[in-house]
């Protein structure tokens, strides 16, 4: 369970924060002054801190600097009254994660803390190369011993100690973020911040402000100064995912940052100096985009200090068995299942499947399979229908079939997790439901994400994030729809 340390001398604020996380997987620990906060920091080791600007025995900024000295990777979110925003902004320049104004909006508190917890996880969870005898599942793994993956590991080792930019290329689902984090964890900046930004998931009109910040009055709604990620993360590493989707208007500012480590906030004239290492990733054909004028050639060469090309899973089928063993160990423990072996028939089916969604798709498929399994052996009967049916088969499931399958699978899943005394059933069930819902709508729109986002009532960027999160392959969905 994640731990949130809330520090405020106002008992009402502490009660509100505690109430905001009731029934979630976040435990709230409270402190009313700086002295007890520092004691709890060492004894409890929180994942995120919510810190009031003004405390009876210390200023929030002084306490923040002590906390960062004790734990440089600890995300700190400031609580501030309207008149105290200057202090919070100064703290963000020094590496604070964010600040929230009073009176507290509990939905905003939950959302900000959840994002900070994800950042903390990215910075703290080490990335290791999987070994057959390594049973420690606390770290995330780079799995595979094929020639192509050995070349990837070699490039990680060569790039990590350097300060040059890295460009990671590969299809969706191949694990580009894992590579970025492996470079970070093995670099000299491993004790500094790591922030990941998905350029495709943030609306174009907000992305520039998210990266570079803005001054008060820079645009409608800019009622205070905002510190961007490049200023906030100075000394650390920024991972720009889906950089091929970055608007051309922003590419020149990224180029200048790479050249001079300088930029201006939106609406500002002051030049800000920073020190960030940039790792970028894309699944787009940048060379074609350069020819069509969608991507700057000079930026491409600046990003391309070291290029790491991740092979799709279909081109390293010899790694599928090792991936299967790893995911069996990981998900059997996570889901409290006793699946420890697999049949040769199941392995053959998994090795023959083309995996258009790559490792992310395989991960999602095996999680569903293990949830449905009965007994210690994974057999073909438990694999999802789309894995058992060859691509292009005329026997794809009808909407009614899938609805009945969902009803049965979700019901069985809920009963199983209730018996296991889970404390996160809501989140687990939502993941199963989201996978079904998004897949069904994408089949209805023949893979058109703009239409699907409209039907679902969400932005296209949000849909893309959800597709990535649940491991859906658009190509596979379209092939089922056309079958």
C-alpha positions in Angstrom: 0.0 0.0 0.0 1.3 3.5 -0.9 2.0 5.9 1.9 1.1 9.6 1.9 2.5 11.9 4.6 0.3 14.9 5.1 1.9 17.8 7.0 -0.3 20.7 8.2 -1.0 22.4 11.6 -4.7 22.6 10.7 -6.5 19.6 12.0 -9.4 20.1 9.6 -7.1 19.9 6.6 -5.6 16.6 7.9 -9.0 15.1 8.4 -10.1 16.1 4.9 -7.0 14.5 3.3 -7.5 11.4 5.4 -11.1 11.2 4.3 -10.2 11.7 0.6 -8.3 8.5 0.6 -10.6 6.3 2.6 -11.3 3.0 0.8 -8.3 3.4 -1.5 -4.8 1.8 -1.6 -3.2 4.9 -0.1 -2.5 5.1 3.6 -2.5 8.6 5.0 0.0 9.4 7.9 -0.3 12.9 9.4 2.0 15.4 11.1 1.2 18.8 12.6 4.7 20.3 12.6 8.1 20.0 10.9 9.8 18.1 13.7 7.3 15.2 13.7 7.2 15.3 9.9 11.0 14.7 9.7 10.7 11.9 12.2 8.0 10.2 10.2 9.9 10.7 7.0 12.7 8.5 8.4 10.5 6.0 10.2 7.6 5.6 7.8 9.4 6.3 4.5 6.4 7.8 2.6 6.0 7.6 -1.1 4.6 11.2 -1.4 4.4 14.2 0.9 1.6 16.8 1.1 3.2 19.8 2.8 1.7 23.1 4.1 3.7 26.2 3.2 3.4 27.6 6.8 4.1 25.5 9.9 4.4 26.5 13.5 8.1 25.5 13.9 9.4 25.8 10.3 8.7 27.3 6.9 7.5 24.8 4.3 10.4 25.7 2.0 13.0 25.0 4.7 11.3 21.7 5.5 11.1 20.8 1.8 14.9 21.3 1.4 15.5 19.0 4.4 13.2 16.4 3.0 14.8 16.5 -0.5 18.3 16.3 1.1 17.1 13.1 3.0 15.3 11.6 -0.1 16.0 13.3 -3.4 13.4 11.2 -5.2 10.5 12.0 -2.9 7.6 13.9 -4.6 6.5 16.8 -2.4 3.2 18.6 -3.1 2.7 22.0 -1.4 -0.6 23.1 0.2 -0.8 26.9 -0.2 -3.2 29.7 0.5 -3.7 32.2 -2.4 -1.3 34.7 -0.9 1.5 32.1 -0.4 1.8 30.9 -4.0 5.2 32.6 -4.4 6.8 30.2 -1.8 5.3 27.2 -3.6 6.5 28.4 -6.9 10.0 28.9 -5.5 9.8 25.3 -4.2 8.8 24.0 -7.6 11.9 25.7 -9.1 13.9 23.6 -6.6 12.2 20.4 -7.6 8.8 20.2 -5.7 6.3 18.2 -7.7 3.2 20.5 -7.6 1.2 22.7 -5.4 -2.6 22.8 -4.5 -4.4 25.9 -3.3 -6.8 26.2 -0.3 -9.6 25.6 0.1 -8.8 22.1 -0.9 -10.6 20.4 -3.8 -10.5 16.8 -2.7 -10.8 15.5 -6.3 -7.8 17.6 -7.2 -5.9 16.3 -4.2 -6.6 12.7 -5.1 -5.6 13.3 -8.8 -2.4 15.1 -7.9 -1.3 12.5 -5.3 -2.1 9.7 -7.7 0.1 11.3 -10.4 2.9 11.9 -7.9 2.7 8.2 -6.8 3.2 7.2 -10.4 6.2 9.5 -10.7 7.6 8.0 -7.5 7.1 4.5 -8.8 9.0 5.4 -12.0 11.9 6.8 -10.1 12.1 4.1 -7.4 11.4 0.9 -9.3 14.7 -0.4 -10.7 14.8 -1.9 -14.2 16.8 -5.1 -14.4 17.6 -7.7 -17.0 15.7 -10.8 -16.3 17.7 -13.8 -15.1 16.3 -17.4 -14.9 17.1 -17.8 -11.2 16.1 -14.3 -10.1 12.9 -14.6 -8.0 12.8 -11.0 -6.8 9.8 -9.5 -8.5 10.2 -6.1 -6.9 12.0 -4.7 -9.9 10.6 -4.4 -13.4 12.3 -6.5 -16.1 13.8 -6.3 -19.5 13.2 -9.9 -20.6 14.9 -11.6 -23.5 18.1 -13.2 -24.6 17.8 -13.0 -28.4 20.5 -11.4 -30.4 18.4 -8.3 -31.0 17.8 -7.8 -27.2 21.4 -8.4 -26.3 22.3 -5.5 -28.7 19.7 -3.3 -26.9 21.3 -4.1 -23.5 24.7 -3.2 -24.9 23.4 0.2 -26.1 21.8 0.9 -22.7 25.1 0.2 -21.0 26.9 2.5 -23.4 24.4 5.3 -23.3 23.5 5.4 -19.6 26.8 7.0 -18.2 26.8 9.7 -20.8 24.8 13.0 -20.9 23.9 12.8 -24.5 20.3 12.6 -25.7 18.9 9.2 -26.6 16.2 8.3 -29.2 14.3 5.1 -28.6 12.4 3.7 -31.6 10.0 0.8 -31.9 6.4 -0.2 -32.4 3.8 0.4 -29.7 4.1 -2.0 -26.8 7.7 -3.0 -27.3 8.8 -1.4 -24.0 10.3 2.0 -24.9 9.5 3.5 -21.5 11.3 0.6 -19.7 14.4 1.3 -21.8 14.2 5.0 -20.9 14.0 4.1 -17.2 16.8 1.6 -17.5 19.0 4.4 -18.9 18.0 6.7 -16.0 18.5 4.1 -13.3 22.0 3.3 -14.5 23.0 6.9 -15.1 24.8 9.4 -12.9 21.5 11.3 -12.5 19.8 8.3 -10.9 19.4 10.3 -7.6 17.8 13.2 -9.4 14.2 13.5 -10.7 12.8 11.5 -13.6 9.7 12.8 -15.4 7.8 11.1 -18.2 5.6 13.2 -20.6 3.4 11.6 -23.3 3.4 14.2 -26.1 0.3 12.6 -27.7 -1.8 12.5 -24.5 -1.6 16.3 -23.7 -3.7 18.7 -25.9 -1.5 20.8 -28.2 -2.5 24.1 -26.5 -1.4 22.8 -23.1 1.8 20.9 -24.0 4.0 24.0 -24.3 2.9 25.2 -20.9 3.4 21.7 -19.4 7.0 21.6 -20.7 8.1 25.2 -20.4 5.7 26.8 -17.9 3.9 30.1 -18.3 3.7 33.5 -16.8 0.6 35.0 -15.1 -1.7 36.4 -17.8 0.1 34.6 -20.7 -3.3 33.3 -21.9 -6.9 33.1 -20.7 -7.0 31.2 -17.4 -3.3 31.7 -16.6 -4.0 33.3 -13.2 -0.6 32.6 -11.7 2.9 31.6 -12.8 3.4 28.0 -13.7 6.7 26.1 -13.5 7.2 23.7 -16.4 8.8 20.3 -16.4 12.1 21.4 -17.9 12.6 23.9 -15.0 11.2 21.6 -12.3 13.4 18.7 -13.4 16.7 20.6 -13.6 19.5 18.2 -12.8 17.4 15.2 -13.8 16.1 13.3 -16.8 13.0 14.0 -18.9 11.4 11.3 -21.1 9.4 12.6 -24.0 7.3 9.7 -25.2 5.6 9.9 -28.6 7.8 12.8 -29.7 6.8 12.2 -33.3 3.3 13.6 -32.3 4.8 16.9 -31.0 3.5 19.9 -32.8 6.0 21.6 -35.2 5.5 24.9 -33.3 7.1 23.3 -30.2 9.9 21.5 -32.0 12.0 24.7 -32.3 11.9 25.3 -28.5 13.0 21.7 -27.9 15.8 22.1 -30.3 17.0 25.3 -28.5 16.8 23.5 -25.2 19.0 20.7 -26.5 21.5 23.1 -27.9 21.7 25.7 -25.1 19.8 24.3 -22.1 17.8 27.5 -22.2 14.1 28.5 -22.8 11.5 31.1 -21.9 8.2 30.4 -20.2 5.1 31.0 -22.3 4.3 34.7 -22.2 7.7 35.5 -20.5 10.9 37.2 -21.6 13.3 35.9 -18.9 15.7 33.3 -20.2 15.6 30.2 -17.9 18.8 28.1 -17.6 18.3 24.4 -16.9 20.2 21.1 -16.9 18.2 18.2 -18.1 19.0 15.0 -19.9 16.5 14.3 -22.7 15.4 10.8 -23.7 12.8 10.6 -26.5 10.8 7.8 -28.0 8.6 7.3 -31.0 6.8 4.7 -33.0 6.5 7.1 -36.0 8.6 7.1 -39.2 10.5 10.3 -38.5 12.4 10.1 -41.8 9.1 10.3 -43.7 7.9 13.0 -41.4 11.0 15.1 -42.2 10.4 14.7 -45.9 6.8 15.8 -45.5 7.8 18.8 -43.3 6.1 17.4 -40.1 9.3 17.0 -38.2 12.4 19.2 -38.1 15.5 17.6 -39.5 17.8 19.5 -37.2 15.8 18.4 -34.1 16.0 14.8 -35.4 19.8 14.9 -35.5 20.0 16.5 -32.0 17.8 13.8 -30.5 19.7 11.1 -32.3 22.8 11.2 -30.0 22.3 7.4 -29.5 19.5 5.5 -31.2 18.1 2.3 -29.6 15.8 0.3 -31.9 13.5 -2.1 -30.1 12.5 -5.1 -32.2 8.9 -6.2 -32.3 8.0 -9.4 -30.5 7.4 -11.3 -33.8 11.0 -10.7 -34.7 12.3 -12.3 -31.5 10.0 -15.3 -31.0 12.8 -17.1 -29.2 12.2 -14.7 -26.2 8.5 -15.7 -25.9 9.1 -18.6 -23.6 11.2 -16.5 -21.3 8.5 -13.8 -21.3 5.9 -16.4 -20.5 7.9 -17.8 -17.5 8.4 -14.2 -16.2 4.8 -13.2 -16.5 3.6 -16.5 -15.0 5.7 -15.8 -11.9 4.7 -12.2 -11.7 1.0 -12.5 -12.2 0.5 -15.7 -10.3 1.9 -13.9 -7.2 0.0 -10.7 -7.9 -3.4 -12.4 -8.5 -2.9 -15.1 -5.8 -3.1 -17.9 -8.4 -1.3 -21.2 -8.4 -0.4 -21.2 -12.0 3.3 -22.2 -12.1 3.6 -24.3 -15.3 2.4 -24.2 -19.0 1.7 -26.9 -21.5 3.7 -27.3 -24.7 0.5 -26.7 -26.7 -0.1 -23.4 -25.0 3.5 -22.3 -25.6 3.2 -23.3 -29.3 0.1 -21.2 -29.7 1.7 -18.2 -28.0 4.8 -18.6 -30.2 2.8 -18.8 -33.4 0.6 -15.7 -32.7 1.9 -12.5 -34.4 1.6 -10.2 -31.4 0.7 -7.0 -33.2 0.6 -5.3 -29.8 4.0 -6.7 -28.8 5.0 -7.3 -25.2 2.3 -5.1 -23.8 -0.3 -7.2 -25.6 1.3 -10.4 -24.4 1.3 -9.0 -20.8 -2.4 -8.2 -21.0 -3.3 -11.5 -22.6 -1.4 -13.5 -19.9 -3.0 -11.6 -17.1 -6.5 -12.4 -18.4 -5.5 -16.0 -19.0 -4.1 -16.5 -15.5 -7.3 -15.0 -14.0 -9.4 -17.5 -15.9 -7.1 -20.5 -15.2 -8.0 -23.4 -13.0 -5.2 -25.5 -11.6 -1.4 -25.1 -11.7 -0.9 -25.5 -15.5 -1.7 -22.9 -18.2 -3.4 -24.8 -21.0 -4.9 -23.5 -24.3 -8.5 -23.7 -22.9 -7.7 -20.6 -20.8 -6.3 -18.5 -23.6 -8.6 -15.7 -25.0 -10.5 -16.5 -28.2 -8.5 -14.0 -30.3 -5.3 -15.8 -29.5 -6.7 -19.2 -30.4 -8.3 -18.1 -33.6 -6.0 -17.5 -36.6 -5.9 -13.9 -38.0 -8.4 -13.5 -40.7 -10.6 -16.3 -39.3 -14.3 -16.0 -40.2 -15.2 -17.2 -36.7 -14.5 -14.0 -34.8 -16.8 -13.3 -31.8 -20.0 -11.5 -32.3 -21.0 -8.6 -30.1 -23.5 -10.9 -28.2 -20.8 -13.5 -27.8 -18.4 -11.0 -26.3 -21.0 -9.6 -24.0 -21.8 -13.0 -22.7 -18.1 -13.8 -22.3 -17.5 -10.5 -20.4 -20.5 -11.2 -18.1 -19.1 -14.7 -17.3 -15.5 -13.6 -17.0 -16.2 -10.5 -15.0 -18.5 -12.4 -12.6 -15.9 -15.2 -12.1 -13.2 -12.6 -11.6 -15.1 -10.7 -9.0 -16.0 -13.9 -7.1 -12.4 -15.0 -7.2 -11.0 -11.7 -6.0 -13.6 -11.5 -3.2 -12.4 -14.9 -2.0 -8.9 -13.6 -2.1 -9.9 -10.7 0.2 -8.6 -8.1 -2.3 -8.5 -4.5 -1.2 -8.5 -3.0 -4.8 -11.4 -4.8 -6.4 -12.8 -1.6 -7.9 -9.6 -0.8 -9.8 -9.1 -4.4 -10.9 -12.7 -4.7 -12.2 -12.5 -1.3 -14.0 -9.4 -2.6 -15.9 -11.3 -5.7 -17.1 -14.3 -3.6 -18.1 -12.2 -0.9 -19.8 -10.5 -3.5 -21.9 -13.8 -4.9 -23.1 -15.5 -1.5 -23.6 -12.6 0.1 -25.6 -12.1 -3.0 -27.7 -15.8 -3.1 -28.6 -16.1 0.6 -29.5 -12.9 0.4 -31.6 -14.4 -2.6 -33.5 -17.5 -0.5 -34.1 -15.4 2.3 -35.6 -13.1 0.0 -37.5 -10.2 1.2 -35.5 -10.9 5.0 -36.0 -9.7 6.5 -32.7 -11.3 9.9 -33.3 -14.7 8.4 -33.7 -14.2 6.0 -30.8 -13.1 8.9 -28.5 -16.3 10.8 -29.5 -18.5 7.8 -28.7 -16.8 7.2 -25.4 -17.0 10.9 -24.5 -13.2 11.3 -23.9 -10.4 13.0 -25.7 -8.3 11.2 -28.3 -5.2 11.6 -26.1 -7.0 10.0 -23.2 -8.2 7.1 -25.5 -4.6 6.6 -26.7 -3.4 6.4 -23.0 -6.1 3.9 -22.2 -5.3 1.8 -25.3 -1.7 1.7 -24.2 -2.5 0.9 -20.6 -4.7 -2.1 -21.2 -2.5 -3.5 -24.1 -5.0 -3.3 -26.9 -3.7 -3.7 -30.5 -5.6 -1.6 -33.0 -4.4 -3.8 -35.9 -5.8 -6.9 -34.3 -9.1 -5.3 -33.5 -9.5 -4.2 -37.2 -8.6 -7.7 -38.4 -11.3 -9.2 -36.2 -13.8 -6.6 -37.4 -13.0 -7.3 -41.0 -13.0 -11.1 -40.6 
